[in-house]
Each structure stands twice: as structure tokens, then as C-alpha cells.
């Protein structure tokens, strides 16, 4: 599986999964009915790469690679957690002289185990769903063109991203932060549409990537 995929493609996939979980610690914007974190800036990248891998090598390979990325993300989180518990000060402490800043960085880097595990669970389910839908749609379309790639990618992405967002919202936002189910649904749908828009913009790149992977 690893040998089939170009190292750069695999590296970008893993790095985007790890980075989006770090960026999720910062709020992008919030209103009374929706809140988005900065993780959404990168969250479409793994799904675009998975769609390209799905077209080139099949759904099982795409799902397996995404689960590998999730596993590495959990390992990285474990290292960050240990670093946050280790003695010593971050560079920002020497810039500001503030212990509160140092403690805030430890909390950000160390994160919440429950939130990270919820994110991993949500992405695991959505990744497998994305691959299954992508392959199912491709069997209906049959032809192998950019148009069919776009259709199977758009359909699988919007459904799987909604599932990803909704599982996370119910597990974390509703349970820990007191969101209503309506807020969870609206936020999940809105974020999925944003991620779909990014997939649409970069679908041409995704198609070219799938062709390169085949070669």
C-alpha cells in the first residue's frame, strides 16, 4: 500500500491531518448559530487526496491510508502530550515573562485527550464512508473522465464531511459545550458545504493527481 503512493502525497496527507487538529484549537469565527475553527482551512485536503487515491487504487487503499494517517496523528498527539507535561518553558515565556502564556501553550499543545479521540473516531468513520460512497458512485457512472471523477468526489465528500462534522459535534460540542442538536446539525452542514466548495475549486488538481498516481 505504501509503495503504491508517492511519498510526497502520503506526507501531505499525514501532515494535513496532524496540522488541522492543531489548528482546530483556534476559533475562525463564531455566530449565534455556527462556529468554525481554523482546522477547516485544511480539513478538505485529506478528502481530496483520498478521492485521488480512491480513483487510482480503489476504496480499500484510500480507507487504509486515511486510517494510517489517523494512527500517526494519535501518536504525534501522544508525544505532544508528554512534551506539555515535561518541565521547562516555551520560547514565548522568555518573550513575555508570563507563566500564564507558558501554561496556555502547554494546554494547546497537550490538548484534550477526549477531543482528539473524538476527532479520530469521526474521521475514521467518515474516511471509510467516503471511500465506500466514492466507489459506489463510480460503478454507476462507469466512464473514467474528469466529469465522473468530479461527481463521485463531490457526492462522497459532502456526505462524509457532514458525517465527520456531526459525529464530532455530537461527541464534543453537544456533550461538553452544551450545544443544541440544531446547532450541531447546522454547523455540520455549513462546514460540509465549505469543504465541498474547496474540493470543487481544487478538483482539477485532484484529477491530475489521480492520473499521476496511476502512472
Residue frames as a rotation matrix with the C-alpha (Angstrom) as fourth column:
UNK 1
0.565 0.825 0.000 0.00
0.825 -0.565 0.000 0.00
0.000 0.000 -1.000 0.00
UNK 2
0.507 -0.449 -0.736 2.75
0.133 -0.802 0.582 2.44
-0.852 -0.393 -0.347 0.97
UNK 3
-0.517 -0.817 0.255 4.80
0.347 0.073 0.935 1.64
-0.782 0.572 0.246 -2.15
UNK 4
-0.062 0.579 0.813 1.89
0.997 0.069 0.028 2.42
-0.040 0.812 -0.582 -4.44
UNK 5
0.851 0.523 0.043 1.61
0.520 -0.851 0.067 6.03
0.072 -0.034 -0.997 -3.29
UNK 6
0.146 -0.817 0.558 4.19
0.353 -0.483 -0.801 8.73
0.924 0.314 0.218 -3.94
UNK 7
-0.319 -0.355 -0.878 5.95
0.928 0.068 -0.365 9.70
0.189 -0.932 0.308 -0.66
UNK 8
-0.986 -0.052 0.160 5.11
0.037 -0.994 -0.100 13.39
0.165 -0.092 0.982 -1.15
UNK 9
-0.232 0.972 0.018 1.38
-0.339 -0.098 0.936 12.62
0.912 0.211 0.352 -1.49
UNK 10
0.259 0.283 -0.924 1.44
0.640 0.666 0.383 10.45
0.723 -0.691 -0.008 1.62
UNK 11
-0.646 -0.599 -0.474 3.41
0.756 -0.413 -0.509 13.10
0.109 -0.687 0.719 3.52
UNK 12
-0.835 0.396 0.383 0.93
-0.300 -0.910 0.287 15.87
0.462 0.125 0.878 2.62
UNK 13
0.116 0.921 -0.372 -1.98
-0.036 0.379 0.925 13.66
0.993 -0.093 0.077 3.69
UNK 14
0.124 -0.137 -0.983 -0.45
0.893 0.447 0.051 12.87
0.433 -0.884 0.178 7.09
UNK 15
-0.838 -0.523 -0.154 0.79
0.540 -0.756 -0.371 16.42
0.078 -0.394 0.916 7.68
UNK 16
-0.592 0.687 0.422 -2.64
-0.330 -0.684 0.651 17.90
0.735 0.246 0.632 6.86
UNK 17
0.342 0.715 -0.610 -4.36
0.314 0.524 0.791 15.52
0.886 -0.462 -0.045 9.31
UNK 18
-0.133 -0.486 -0.864 -1.91
0.984 0.042 -0.175 16.40
0.121 -0.873 0.472 12.10
UNK 19
-0.931 -0.333 0.152 -1.95
0.327 -0.943 -0.062 20.14
0.164 -0.008 0.986 11.33
UNK 20
-0.319 0.876 0.361 -5.73
-0.140 -0.420 0.897 20.50
0.937 0.236 0.257 11.11
UNK 21
0.429 0.449 -0.784 -6.08
0.671 0.423 0.609 19.04
0.605 -0.787 -0.120 14.60
UNK 22
-0.472 -0.644 -0.602 -3.60
0.868 -0.458 -0.191 21.59
-0.152 -0.613 0.775 15.93
UNK 23
-0.930 0.112 0.351 -5.30
0.043 -0.914 0.405 24.46
0.366 0.391 0.845 14.09
UNK 24
-0.040 0.981 -0.188 -8.66
0.422 0.187 0.887 23.34
0.906 -0.044 -0.422 15.50
UNK 25
-0.212 -0.106 -0.972 -7.53
0.975 -0.086 -0.203 24.90
-0.063 -0.991 0.121 18.80
UNK 26
-0.869 -0.114 -0.481 -8.10
0.125 -0.992 0.009 28.36
-0.479 -0.053 0.876 17.30
UNK 27
0.115 0.990 0.081 -11.54
0.577 0.000 -0.817 29.71
-0.809 0.141 -0.571 16.51
UNK 28
-0.678 -0.276 0.682 -12.02
0.734 -0.316 0.601 31.04
0.050 0.908 0.416 12.97
UNK 29
-0.771 0.484 0.414 -15.34
-0.452 -0.874 0.179 32.79
0.448 -0.049 0.893 13.59
UNK 30
-0.778 0.549 -0.306 -18.48
0.623 0.608 -0.493 32.37
-0.085 -0.574 -0.815 15.66
UNK 31
-0.612 0.707 0.354 -22.09
-0.486 -0.689 0.537 33.49
0.624 0.156 0.766 15.41
UNK 32
-0.238 0.609 0.757 -25.21
-0.919 0.111 -0.378 32.53
-0.314 -0.786 0.533 17.34
UNK 33
0.728 0.671 0.141 -25.85
-0.568 0.706 -0.423 29.59
-0.383 0.228 0.895 15.02
UNK 34
0.873 -0.475 -0.111 -22.43
0.303 0.706 -0.641 28.44
0.383 0.526 0.760 13.81
UNK 35
0.618 -0.784 0.061 -18.84
-0.578 -0.400 0.711 28.25
-0.533 -0.475 -0.700 14.98
UNK 36
0.911 -0.397 -0.111 -15.90
0.165 0.599 -0.783 27.24
0.377 0.696 0.612 12.80
UNK 37
0.614 -0.784 -0.092 -12.32
0.010 -0.108 0.994 26.58
-0.789 -0.612 -0.059 13.88
UNK 38
0.246 -0.615 -0.749 -9.17
-0.878 -0.469 0.097 27.06
-0.411 0.634 -0.655 11.82
UNK 39
-0.457 -0.380 0.805 -8.92
-0.125 0.923 0.364 23.32
-0.881 0.066 -0.469 11.25
UNK 40
0.521 0.758 0.391 -11.47
0.344 0.233 -0.910 23.73
-0.781 0.609 -0.139 8.45
UNK 41
0.460 -0.434 -0.775 -8.80
-0.753 -0.653 -0.081 25.56
-0.471 0.621 -0.627 6.43
UNK 42
-0.536 -0.787 -0.305 -7.04
-0.842 0.472 0.262 22.21
-0.062 0.397 -0.916 5.89
UNK 43
-0.290 0.410 0.865 -9.74
-0.394 0.773 -0.498 19.61
-0.872 -0.485 -0.063 6.53
UNK 44
0.749 0.595 -0.292 -10.65
-0.480 0.183 -0.858 19.31
-0.457 0.783 0.422 2.82
UNK 45
0.027 -0.843 -0.537 -7.11
-0.997 0.015 -0.074 18.28
0.071 0.537 -0.840 1.82
UNK 46
-0.699 -0.310 0.645 -7.21
-0.429 0.903 -0.031 14.70
-0.572 -0.299 -0.764 3.22
UNK 47
0.181 0.861 0.475 -10.53
0.072 0.470 -0.879 14.06
-0.981 0.194 0.023 1.48
UNK 48
0.684 -0.018 -0.729 -9.27
-0.688 -0.347 -0.637 15.40
-0.241 0.938 -0.249 -1.87
UNK 49
-0.396 -0.900 -0.182 -6.20
-0.918 0.393 0.053 13.15
0.024 0.188 -0.982 -1.61
UNK 50
-0.522 0.269 0.809 -8.35
-0.196 0.886 -0.421 10.20
-0.830 -0.379 -0.410 -0.57
UNK 51
0.608 0.787 -0.102 -10.56
-0.232 0.054 -0.971 10.73
-0.759 0.614 0.216 -3.62
UNK 52
0.350 -0.581 -0.734 -7.49
-0.932 -0.133 -0.338 10.73
0.099 0.803 -0.588 -5.87
UNK 53
-0.715 -0.620 0.325 -6.17
-0.669 0.740 -0.061 7.56
-0.203 -0.261 -0.944 -4.23
UNK 54
-0.091 0.801 0.592 -9.63
-0.199 0.568 -0.799 6.01
-0.976 -0.190 0.107 -4.44
UNK 55
0.764 0.383 -0.519 -9.74
-0.534 -0.074 -0.842 6.54
-0.361 0.921 0.148 -8.20
UNK 56
0.091 -0.847 -0.524 -6.19
-0.945 0.093 -0.314 5.28
0.315 0.524 -0.792 -8.73
UNK 57
-0.776 -0.587 -0.232 -6.05
-0.453 0.774 -0.444 2.29
0.439 -0.239 -0.866 -6.37
UNK 58
-0.204 0.785 -0.585 -9.55
0.327 0.618 0.715 1.64
0.923 -0.046 -0.382 -5.04
UNK 59
0.478 0.585 0.656 -11.56
-0.373 -0.540 0.754 2.33
0.795 -0.605 -0.040 -1.92
UNK 60
0.877 -0.145 -0.457 -9.79
0.440 0.622 0.647 -0.12
0.191 -0.769 0.610 0.38
UNK 61
-0.125 -0.991 0.055 -6.41
0.923 -0.136 -0.361 1.52
0.365 0.005 0.931 -0.21
UNK 62
-0.256 0.091 0.963 -7.84
-0.006 -0.996 0.092 5.02
0.967 0.018 0.255 0.31
UNK 63
0.769 0.599 0.223 -9.52
-0.257 -0.029 0.966 3.98
0.586 -0.800 0.132 3.57
UNK 64
0.668 -0.573 -0.475 -6.39
0.730 0.628 0.270 2.17
0.143 -0.527 0.838 4.79
UNK 65
-0.333 -0.826 0.454 -4.15
0.696 -0.540 -0.473 5.17
0.636 0.159 0.755 4.06
UNK 66
0.045 0.424 0.905 -6.51
-0.315 -0.853 0.416 7.53
0.948 -0.303 0.095 5.88
UNK 67
0.948 0.284 -0.144 -6.58
0.017 0.408 0.913 5.21
0.318 -0.867 0.382 8.91
UNK 68
0.204 -0.957 -0.208 -2.78
0.932 0.255 -0.256 5.16
0.298 -0.142 0.944 8.82
UNK 69
-0.392 -0.314 0.865 -2.75
0.208 -0.946 -0.249 8.98
0.896 0.082 0.436 8.90
UNK 70
0.546 0.671 0.501 -5.17
-0.406 -0.311 0.859 8.97
0.733 -0.673 0.103 11.84
UNK 71
0.826 -0.292 -0.482 -2.96
0.528 0.699 0.482 6.50
0.196 -0.653 0.732 13.71
UNK 72
-0.233 -0.955 0.181 0.11
0.837 -0.292 -0.462 8.67
0.494 0.044 0.868 13.15
UNK 73
-0.100 0.289 0.952 -1.85
-0.181 -0.946 0.268 11.71
0.978 -0.145 0.147 14.33
UNK 74
0.896 0.443 0.003 -2.69
-0.111 0.218 0.969 9.92
0.429 -0.869 0.245 17.59
UNK 75
0.428 -0.827 -0.365 0.99
0.892 0.453 0.019 9.01
0.150 -0.334 0.931 18.03
UNK 76
-0.412 -0.552 0.725 2.01
0.462 -0.812 -0.356 12.65
0.786 0.188 0.589 17.44
UNK 77
0.385 0.636 0.669 -0.62
-0.353 -0.568 0.743 13.78
0.853 -0.522 0.005 19.96
UNK 78
0.878 -0.094 -0.470 0.87
0.427 0.600 0.677 11.35
0.218 -0.795 0.567 22.50
UNK 79
-0.143 -0.990 0.014 4.30
0.934 -0.140 -0.329 12.92
0.327 -0.034 0.944 22.00
UNK 80
-0.319 0.094 0.943 2.85
0.021 -0.994 0.106 16.45
0.947 0.053 0.316 22.29
UNK 81
0.749 0.659 0.070 1.05
-0.099 0.007 0.995 15.42
0.655 -0.752 0.071 25.48
UNK 82
0.550 -0.629 -0.548 4.29
0.833 0.462 0.305 14.21
0.061 -0.625 0.778 27.04
UNK 83
-0.453 -0.733 0.508 6.08
0.698 -0.646 -0.309 17.41
0.555 0.215 0.804 25.97
UNK 84
0.077 0.570 0.818 3.32
-0.164 -0.802 0.574 19.54
0.983 -0.178 0.032 27.54
UNK 85
0.943 0.290 -0.163 3.79
0.076 0.289 0.954 17.69
0.324 -0.912 0.250 30.84
UNK 86
0.208 -0.954 -0.218 7.59
0.889 0.277 -0.364 17.97
0.407 -0.118 0.906 30.77
UNK 87
0.452 -0.112 -0.885 9.27
0.576 -0.721 0.385 20.68
-0.681 -0.684 -0.261 32.88
UNK 88
-0.655 -0.732 0.190 10.69
0.657 -0.426 0.622 23.76
-0.374 0.532 0.760 31.22
UNK 89
0.056 0.617 -0.785 9.39
0.043 -0.787 -0.616 26.85
-0.998 0.001 -0.071 29.47
UNK 90
0.454 0.185 0.872 8.34
0.869 0.125 -0.479 27.59
-0.198 0.975 -0.104 25.91
UNK 91
-0.552 -0.730 0.403 10.12
0.815 -0.574 0.077 30.31
0.175 0.371 0.912 23.94
UNK 92
0.060 0.673 0.737 7.06
0.347 -0.706 0.617 32.56
0.936 0.219 -0.276 24.30
UNK 93
0.738 0.176 -0.651 7.64
0.670 -0.080 0.738 32.67
0.078 -0.981 -0.177 28.07
UNK 94
-0.175 -0.906 -0.385 11.03
0.854 -0.334 0.399 34.35
-0.490 -0.259 0.833 27.57
UNK 95
-0.608 0.045 0.792 9.43
0.560 -0.684 0.468 36.86
0.563 0.728 0.391 25.20
UNK 96
0.164 0.837 0.523 6.60
0.017 -0.532 0.846 37.78
0.986 -0.130 -0.101 27.56
UNK 97
-0.825 -0.492 0.278 7.79
-0.294 -0.048 -0.955 36.69
0.483 -0.869 -0.105 31.01
UNK 98
-0.070 0.914 0.399 4.29
-0.993 -0.102 0.059 35.33
0.095 -0.392 0.915 31.58
UNK 99
-0.871 -0.167 0.462 3.76
-0.293 0.932 -0.216 31.94
-0.394 -0.323 -0.860 33.21
UNK 100
0.076 0.987 0.138 0.14
-0.226 0.152 -0.962 32.08
-0.971 0.042 0.234 32.02
UNK 101
0.398 -0.014 -0.917 1.32
-0.910 -0.132 -0.393 32.17
-0.115 0.991 -0.066 28.40
UNK 102
-0.668 -0.716 -0.203 3.53
-0.721 0.690 -0.060 29.14
0.183 0.107 -0.977 29.03
UNK 103
-0.671 0.488 0.559 0.64
-0.094 0.691 -0.716 27.25
-0.736 -0.533 -0.418 30.66
UNK 104
0.367 0.840 -0.400 -1.67
-0.522 -0.170 -0.836 28.19
-0.770 0.516 0.376 27.79
UNK 105
0.004 -0.463 -0.886 0.81
-0.977 0.185 -0.102 26.79
0.211 0.867 -0.452 25.27
UNK 106
-0.912 -0.325 0.249 1.05
-0.388 0.880 -0.273 23.55
-0.131 -0.346 -0.929 27.26
UNK 107
-0.234 0.912 0.337 -2.74
-0.094 0.323 -0.942 23.24
-0.968 -0.252 0.011 27.23
UNK 108
0.467 0.394 -0.792 -2.88
-0.771 -0.258 -0.583 23.96
-0.434 0.882 0.183 23.50
UNK 109
-0.292 -0.685 -0.667 -0.09
-0.888 0.454 -0.077 21.57
0.355 0.570 -0.741 22.52
UNK 110
-0.939 -0.079 0.335 -1.18
-0.250 0.826 -0.506 18.92
-0.237 -0.559 -0.795 25.01
UNK 111
-0.537 0.792 -0.289 -4.81
-0.540 -0.060 0.839 19.32
0.648 0.607 0.460 24.07
UNK 112
-0.033 0.638 0.770 -7.72
-0.910 0.300 -0.287 17.33
-0.414 -0.709 0.570 25.40
UNK 113
-0.896 -0.345 0.279 -7.48
-0.245 0.909 0.337 13.55
-0.369 0.234 -0.899 25.04
UNK 114
-0.192 0.917 0.351 -11.26
0.401 0.400 -0.824 13.29
-0.896 -0.018 -0.444 24.71
UNK 115
0.515 0.381 -0.767 -11.39
-0.432 -0.658 -0.617 15.85
-0.740 0.649 -0.175 21.88
UNK 116
-0.365 -0.743 -0.562 -8.53
-0.900 0.128 0.416 14.20
-0.237 0.658 -0.715 19.97
UNK 117
-0.867 0.082 0.491 -10.07
0.075 0.997 -0.035 10.74
-0.492 0.006 -0.870 20.34
UNK 118
0.173 0.985 -0.026 -13.47
0.239 -0.068 -0.969 12.09
-0.955 0.161 -0.247 19.23
UNK 119
0.314 -0.147 -0.938 -11.83
-0.793 -0.584 -0.174 13.66
-0.522 0.799 -0.300 16.18
UNK 120
-0.752 -0.650 -0.107 -10.06
-0.620 0.644 0.449 10.39
-0.223 0.404 -0.887 15.35
UNK 121
-0.551 0.635 0.542 -13.30
0.352 0.766 -0.538 8.43
-0.757 -0.105 -0.645 15.68
UNK 122
0.433 0.759 -0.485 -15.21
-0.104 -0.493 -0.864 10.91
-0.895 0.425 -0.135 13.49
UNK 123
0.080 -0.468 -0.880 -12.57
-0.949 -0.306 0.077 10.88
-0.305 0.829 -0.469 10.77
UNK 124
-0.845 -0.360 0.396 -12.25
-0.277 0.927 0.253 7.08
-0.458 0.104 -0.883 10.86
UNK 125
-0.128 0.899 0.418 -15.97
0.457 0.427 -0.780 6.67
-0.880 0.091 -0.466 10.20
UNK 126
0.616 0.417 -0.668 -16.09
-0.283 -0.674 -0.682 9.43
-0.735 0.609 -0.297 7.57
UNK 127
-0.311 -0.814 -0.490 -12.98
-0.840 -0.006 0.543 8.14
-0.445 0.581 -0.682 5.75
UNK 128
-0.829 0.076 0.555 -14.41
0.178 0.975 0.133 4.67
-0.531 0.208 -0.821 5.33
UNK 129
0.212 0.977 -0.010 -17.76
0.439 -0.104 -0.892 6.20
-0.873 0.185 -0.451 4.32
UNK 130
0.294 -0.182 -0.938 -16.06
-0.639 -0.767 -0.052 8.48
-0.710 0.615 -0.342 1.79
UNK 131
-0.737 -0.659 -0.150 -14.27
-0.572 0.491 0.657 5.57
-0.359 0.570 -0.739 0.13
UNK 132
-0.614 0.566 0.550 -17.39
0.472 0.822 -0.320 3.39
-0.633 0.063 -0.772 0.05
UNK 133
0.450 0.817 -0.359 -19.58
0.197 -0.484 -0.853 6.12
-0.871 0.313 -0.379 -1.49
UNK 134
0.001 -0.551 -0.835 -16.87
-0.768 -0.536 0.352 7.13
-0.641 0.640 -0.423 -3.95
UNK 135
-0.914 -0.379 0.141 -16.55
-0.234 0.781 0.579 3.58
-0.330 0.496 -0.803 -5.29
UNK 136
-0.310 0.886 0.346 -20.32
0.595 0.464 -0.656 3.02
-0.742 0.002 -0.671 -5.33
UNK 137
0.496 0.477 -0.725 -20.91
-0.183 -0.759 -0.625 6.18
-0.849 0.443 -0.290 -7.39
UNK 138
-0.357 -0.726 -0.588 -18.07
-0.782 -0.112 0.613 5.28
-0.511 0.679 -0.528 -9.76
UNK 139
-0.824 0.100 0.557 -19.74
0.242 0.952 0.187 1.93
-0.512 0.289 -0.809 -10.52
UNK 140
0.241 0.971 0.009 -22.91
0.537 -0.125 -0.834 3.76
-0.808 0.206 -0.551 -11.52
UNK 141
0.517 -0.074 -0.853 -21.07
-0.482 -0.849 -0.218 6.23
-0.708 0.524 -0.474 -13.75
UNK 142
0.735 -0.247 0.632 -18.70
0.466 0.860 -0.206 3.65
-0.492 0.446 0.747 -15.29
UNK 143
0.723 -0.479 0.498 -16.83
0.354 -0.362 -0.862 6.15
0.593 0.800 -0.093 -17.53
UNK 144
0.290 -0.737 -0.611 -13.37
0.876 -0.053 0.480 7.32
-0.386 -0.674 0.630 -16.45
UNK 145
0.056 -0.203 0.978 -13.28
0.632 -0.751 -0.192 11.06
0.773 0.628 0.087 -17.13
UNK 146
-0.914 -0.372 0.164 -12.75
0.150 -0.683 -0.714 14.28
0.378 -0.628 0.680 -15.20
UNK 147
-0.298 0.890 0.346 -16.53
-0.702 -0.450 0.553 14.77
0.647 -0.078 0.758 -15.04
UNK 148
0.524 0.502 -0.688 -17.10
0.033 0.795 0.606 11.36
0.851 -0.340 0.400 -13.43
UNK 149
-0.391 -0.730 -0.560 -14.20
0.713 0.143 -0.686 11.95
0.581 -0.668 0.465 -11.02
UNK 150
-0.848 0.094 0.521 -15.77
-0.271 -0.922 -0.275 15.27
0.455 -0.375 0.808 -10.03
UNK 151
0.125 0.992 0.033 -19.22
-0.608 0.050 0.792 13.77
0.784 -0.119 0.610 -9.48
UNK 152
0.454 0.029 -0.890 -18.02
0.434 0.865 0.250 10.84
0.778 -0.501 0.380 -7.36
UNK 153
-0.609 -0.754 -0.244 -15.72
0.623 -0.264 -0.737 13.14
0.491 -0.601 0.631 -5.37
UNK 154
-0.690 0.379 0.617 -18.34
-0.452 -0.891 0.042 15.83
0.566 -0.250 0.786 -4.73
UNK 155
0.382 0.901 -0.207 -21.02
-0.411 0.366 0.835 13.36
0.828 -0.234 0.509 -3.64
UNK 156
0.330 -0.309 -0.892 -18.72
0.654 0.756 -0.020 11.36
0.680 -0.577 0.452 -1.36
UNK 157
-0.705 -0.701 0.113 -17.11
0.436 -0.553 -0.710 14.48
0.560 -0.451 0.695 0.12
UNK 158
-0.452 0.560 0.694 -20.26
-0.591 -0.771 0.238 16.36
0.668 -0.302 0.680 1.12
UNK 159
0.626 0.705 -0.333 -21.81
-0.243 0.582 0.776 13.26
0.741 -0.405 0.536 2.74
UNK 160
0.304 -0.578 -0.758 -18.69
0.751 0.635 -0.183 12.05
0.586 -0.513 0.627 4.53
UNK 161
-0.731 -0.565 0.383 -17.70
0.246 -0.742 -0.624 15.54
0.637 -0.362 0.681 5.69
UNK 162
0.017 0.810 0.586 -21.17
-0.666 -0.428 0.611 16.06
0.746 -0.400 0.532 7.14
UNK 163
0.749 0.225 -0.624 -20.84
0.186 0.832 0.523 12.73
0.636 -0.508 0.581 8.98
UNK 164
-0.217 -0.932 -0.290 -17.37
0.741 0.036 -0.670 13.71
0.635 -0.361 0.683 10.23
UNK 165
-0.710 -0.061 0.702 -18.56
-0.196 -0.940 -0.280 17.10
0.676 -0.336 0.656 11.48
UNK 166
0.273 0.931 0.243 -21.76
-0.593 -0.036 0.804 15.76
0.758 -0.363 0.542 13.01
UNK 167
0.540 -0.145 -0.829 -20.08
0.519 0.833 0.192 12.93
0.663 -0.534 0.525 14.95
UNK 168
-0.559 -0.821 -0.113 -17.56
0.642 -0.343 -0.685 15.40
0.524 -0.456 0.720 16.33
UNK 169
-0.538 0.413 0.735 -20.23
-0.427 -0.885 0.185 17.99
0.727 -0.214 0.653 17.15
UNK 170
0.574 0.806 -0.141 -22.41
-0.325 0.383 0.865 15.48
0.751 -0.451 0.482 18.99
UNK 171
0.421 -0.482 -0.769 -19.48
0.695 0.716 -0.068 13.88
0.583 -0.505 0.636 20.80
UNK 172
-0.564 -0.772 -0.294 -17.73
0.803 -0.429 -0.414 17.09
0.194 -0.469 0.862 21.84
UNK 173
-0.852 0.144 0.503 -19.79
-0.080 -0.986 0.145 20.25
0.517 0.083 0.852 21.25
UNK 174
0.176 0.984 0.039 -23.14
-0.328 0.022 0.944 18.90
0.928 -0.179 0.326 22.46
UNK 175
0.491 -0.002 -0.871 -21.69
0.606 0.719 0.340 16.80
0.626 -0.695 0.355 25.28
UNK 176
-0.250 -0.756 -0.605 -19.03
0.967 -0.164 -0.194 19.19
0.048 -0.634 0.772 26.60
UNK 177
-0.963 -0.271 -0.008 -20.10
0.270 -0.962 0.048 22.66
-0.021 0.044 0.999 25.47
UNK 178
-0.456 0.859 -0.232 -23.87
0.308 -0.093 -0.947 22.43
-0.835 -0.503 -0.222 25.69
UNK 179
-0.880 0.172 -0.442 -24.68
-0.471 -0.427 0.772 22.90
-0.056 0.888 0.457 22.00
UNK 180
0.138 0.952 0.273 -28.23
-0.582 0.301 -0.755 22.10
-0.801 -0.055 0.596 20.92
UNK 181
-0.107 -0.124 0.986 -28.82
0.526 0.835 0.162 19.40
-0.844 0.536 -0.024 18.32
UNK 182
0.862 0.456 0.223 -29.96
0.444 -0.464 -0.767 22.13
-0.246 0.760 -0.602 15.92
UNK 183
0.641 -0.703 -0.308 -26.64
-0.657 -0.710 0.252 23.93
-0.396 0.041 -0.917 16.29
UNK 184
-0.200 -0.734 0.649 -24.79
-0.207 0.679 0.705 20.67
-0.958 0.007 -0.288 15.70
UNK 185
0.240 0.387 0.890 -26.77
0.749 0.510 -0.423 19.97
-0.618 0.768 -0.167 12.51
UNK 186
0.983 0.176 -0.044 -26.44
0.117 -0.800 -0.589 23.50
-0.139 0.574 -0.807 11.11
UNK 187
0.396 -0.912 -0.112 -22.74
-0.717 -0.383 0.583 23.71
-0.574 -0.150 -0.805 11.88
UNK 188
-0.191 -0.451 0.872 -22.08
0.117 0.871 0.477 20.26
-0.975 0.193 -0.114 10.39
UNK 189
0.500 0.478 0.722 -23.98
0.762 0.153 -0.629 21.07
-0.411 0.865 -0.288 7.20
UNK 190
0.967 -0.138 -0.216 -22.39
-0.198 -0.937 -0.288 24.52
-0.163 0.322 -0.933 6.78
UNK 191
0.125 -0.985 0.121 -18.88
-0.633 0.015 0.774 23.19
-0.764 -0.173 -0.622 7.32
UNK 192
-0.067 -0.091 0.994 -19.51
0.470 0.876 0.112 20.33
-0.880 0.474 -0.016 4.89
UNK 193
0.827 0.420 0.374 -20.61
0.530 -0.359 -0.769 22.82
-0.189 0.834 -0.519 2.22
UNK 194
0.705 -0.659 -0.263 -17.46
-0.618 -0.752 0.227 24.89
-0.348 0.002 -0.938 2.81
UNK 195
-0.186 -0.809 0.558 -15.29
-0.333 0.586 0.738 21.79
-0.924 -0.048 -0.378 2.45
UNK 196
0.292 0.380 0.878 -17.23
0.708 0.531 -0.466 20.81
-0.643 0.758 -0.114 -0.68
UNK 197
0.982 0.069 -0.174 -16.55
-0.042 -0.825 -0.564 24.26
-0.182 0.562 -0.807 -2.15
UNK 198
0.219 -0.974 -0.053 -12.81
-0.771 -0.206 0.603 23.77
-0.598 -0.091 -0.796 -1.58
UNK 199
-0.215 -0.235 0.948 -13.00
0.229 0.932 0.283 20.34
-0.949 0.278 -0.146 -3.21
UNK 200
0.722 0.544 0.429 -14.77
0.559 -0.092 -0.824 21.87
-0.409 0.834 -0.370 -6.22
UNK 201
0.815 -0.447 -0.368 -12.09
-0.509 -0.857 -0.086 24.56
-0.277 0.258 -0.926 -6.57
UNK 202
-0.153 -0.987 0.049 -9.24
-0.900 0.160 0.405 22.04
-0.408 0.018 -0.913 -6.47
UNK 203
0.578 0.461 0.674 -10.98
-0.206 0.881 -0.426 19.12
-0.790 0.107 0.604 -8.20
UNK 204
0.893 -0.296 -0.340 -8.86
-0.349 0.025 -0.937 19.62
0.286 0.955 -0.081 -11.33
UNK 205
-0.099 -0.960 0.264 -5.72
-0.944 0.007 -0.331 19.15
0.315 -0.282 -0.906 -9.25
UNK 206
-0.024 0.169 0.985 -7.25
-0.667 0.731 -0.142 16.05
-0.744 -0.661 0.095 -7.63
UNK 207
0.911 0.397 0.114 -7.98
-0.162 0.597 -0.786 14.52
-0.380 0.697 0.608 -11.04
UNK 208
0.562 -0.777 -0.282 -4.45
-0.560 -0.107 -0.822 15.19
0.609 0.620 -0.495 -12.30
UNK 209
-0.222 -0.625 0.748 -3.07
-0.971 0.213 -0.110 13.72
-0.091 -0.751 -0.654 -9.08
UNK 210
0.411 0.449 0.793 -5.09
-0.403 0.870 -0.283 10.51
-0.818 -0.203 0.539 -9.56
UNK 211
0.980 -0.076 -0.183 -3.75
-0.152 0.303 -0.941 10.19
0.127 0.950 0.285 -13.11
UNK 212
0.158 -0.982 0.102 -0.17
-0.805 -0.188 -0.563 10.70
0.573 0.007 -0.820 -11.91
UNK 213
-0.089 -0.143 0.986 -0.66
-0.851 0.525 -0.001 8.08
-0.518 -0.839 -0.169 -9.20
UNK 214
0.847 0.431 0.312 -1.85
-0.185 0.789 -0.586 5.61
-0.498 0.439 0.748 -11.82
UNK 215
0.750 -0.612 -0.250 1.28
-0.320 -0.006 -0.947 6.23
0.578 0.791 -0.201 -13.88
